[in-house]
């Protein structure tokens, strides 16, 4: 409702209609008093004198009723505004609470993801360190083989594997025992090769031209070296027979 001007309250539509009705009733009452019908001459002056008092009383009652209605309307408007304000405040609080919960969840998920990534990175780094340490140990401490027939054969097999030369422990052992009885310094001075000046030598009794042709890089150039002799002979047998395992007699 608009503020009153000059101390006077602006009349609402209800005020106007009510006061208009009261004015009309008052005017009718005055007119009736001034034009007597069946009333006597003595009673007419009395009606004219009392009409303004009755009208003033009715106007006062109407105004009091309107003021009461206005007060109730203002109270209802204030209550509605307070209720709307409280609802808006509650809605804002709920929205803020939901936003805070969502932010807490996002932060928790981000923290969990970061922790998982950190854990995975740590595991990967550990695996890398372990592999590097193993490689370092392998490089720093090469495999040691016994200085006997078993050690020579195992060493030869490792070199053969690295160079893709076929053959097994049994194949090398069986042919070595037949050719030299396991003596790396064995030499044949009576066969045809010896007669031609190129006697068979070493564990697998190879002649020098064969040893030189099938020598494997990284092994000794000495034909009497047991490992070099085994690997060269196995390389020759793989070329001629498919594998040292296929050799069962002089070759």
N, C-alpha and C positions, 0 to 999 in steps of 0.2 A: 504494500500500500504506500502511496506517495506521502511525503511529509506534509503536514499542515502549513499553510501560508498565513502569515500574520496572526498566528495563534488559533486559526480556524481550521477545523478538520474537513477535508474534502469529502463530500457525500458520495457513497458508492451507488450503483444502480438500485440496490435494495432500499437504501435510504430514500432515494428519490421517489421510488414507487410508493413506499409506505407513507412518506410525508404528503405526497400528492393525494393519496387516498384519504388521509386524515383531513387535509384542507378541504377536499370535496365534501366530506361529511360535515365539517364545520360550517361551510358555506350553506349547505342545505339546511342545517339546523337554524342558522341565523335567518335565512329566508323564511322558513316556516314560522319563526317567532314573529317576524315583521308582518306577515300576512296571516292573521288569525282566521280560522275557519269557524268551527262551532264553539271556540273559546269565548268566554265572556269578556267584556271590556275591562273588567277589573283584573283578570288573570293575565292579559297581554303584556302589560308593563313588567310584570314579574318574570316572564319567559325571556324577554329581551335582556334583562339585567343578569340572569344566570347563565346564558349561553356562552359568553366569552370565558367564564370560569371553567365550564365543563370542557370547552375546546382546549384550553391551556393544559388541563389535566391529562387529556387524551394525548396531546402532543408530547408531553413530558413522559408519559408511559411508553409511547412508541420509541422515543429517543433512547430511553433506558434499555428497552428491548434490543434496539439496534446496537447500542454500545456493548451489550452483553454478547450479541452475535459476533460483533467485530472482535471482541476479546477472545471468544472461542475460536474464531477463524485464525487469528494471529497465533494463538497457542498451538492449534493444529498444524499450521504452516511451520512453526518453529520445531515442533516434534518431528514432522516429516523431514525437514532439513537436517535435523540432528541424526535421524535414522539413516538418511542417505549418506551423510558424512561418515557415520560409523561403518556403514557397509563398504564405502569406498576405502576407508582406512583398513578394514579387515581384508579386503581384496588386495590392496597394495602390500599388506604384510604377508599374505599368502604367496603372492607373486615373488616377493623378496626372499621368502623362505625357500620356495622352489628353486629360485635362481642360485641361492647359496648352496643348496643340496646338490644341484647340478654341477656347480663349480668344484665342490668337494669331491664329487665322484670323478670329474675330469682330472683333477689333480692326483687322485689316488690311482687312476688308470695310467696316467703319464708316469707316475713314480714307479708303478709296477713294471711298465714297459721299459723304463730306463734301467731298472734293476735287472730285468731279464737280459737286456742287451749287454749290460756290464758283466753279468755272470757268463754269458756266452763268449764275450770277448776274452774274459779271464781264462775260460776253459780252452779257447783256441790258442791263446798265448802259451798256456801251460803245455798243450800238446806240441806246439812248435818247439818250445824249449826242450821237451823230452826227446823229440826227433833229432834236434840238433845235437843234443848231448850224446845220443846213441850213435849218430854219424861221426861225431868227434871221437868217441871211444873206439869206434870201428877203424877210423883212420889212424888214430894214435897207437892203437894196439892191434896190429894185424893178427890173424889167426896163426897160431903156432902149431906146427905138425911135428910129430915124433920123427926122429931120425932113424927110421926103420922102414921095412917094406910096407907096413900098414900106413904109416905116416906119408910115405912117398906116393902111394896109390891115392889116398884121400886128397893130398895136395894136387896131384895130377887131375883128379876128377873135378876139382874146383876150377882149375884153369880151363879144362875141356868144356865145362858148362858155360863159362864166360865167353868162350869162342865158338860155341855151338857145335862142338865135336861130340858125336855120340859115343856111348860106351858105359859099361858098368864096372863096379868093383870086381865082380866075379870074372868078367871078361879079361880085365887087366891082370888079375891075380893068376888065373888059370894059365894064360899065355906066358906070363913071366916065369912061373915055376917050370914050365916045359922048356923054355929057351935058356934060362940062366940059373934056375934054382934060387932066384932072389939075390944073386950076387951082382951088384952094379958094375964091378970091374971085370966081369966075364968077357972073354974074347975067344973067337973061333979061329984057330990058325990052320985048319986042315980041310975045310970045305972048298968049293969052287971059288967062292968069293975071296978066300984067303989066297988061293992059287993065283987069282987075278990081282992080288995086291991090295984088296979092299976088304979085310976081314970084318965079320960081324962083331959088334961090340955092345956092351951094356945090358940092362935088364931085359930088353926085348930084342936084343941082337940085331940091331940095324947097322947097315953099312954107312959110311960117311956120306956118300952122295944122296942117299935117301934121307938121312938125318938133316942134311943141309937143305934139301928141297922142301921138306915138310916141317922144318923147325918153326915153332910158334914164338912170336915176339913176346918178350918179357921173361922168357926162360933162358937158362944158361946156354951158351954156345958150345959147351963141353959135352961131347957125346957120351961121356961116362957119368955125367950128372944124372942121377936116377929119375928125377922129376922131368927134366928136359927130354930124356930118352923115352920115357913112357908117353909123354904128350906127343912127341914127333911120330912115334910108332903108331899111336892111336889115330893121329891125323892121316897118316899114310893108309892105314887099314880102312878108315872111313871112306877114303877116296877110291880104293880098289875093291873093297868087299862090303861096304855099307856101314860097317861098325867092327870094332875089335872083338865084339861079342861073336861075330860070325867066323872068326879065325880059330881053327882047331888043329892046325898043323903048321909046318914051315910055310912062311909067307914071303 
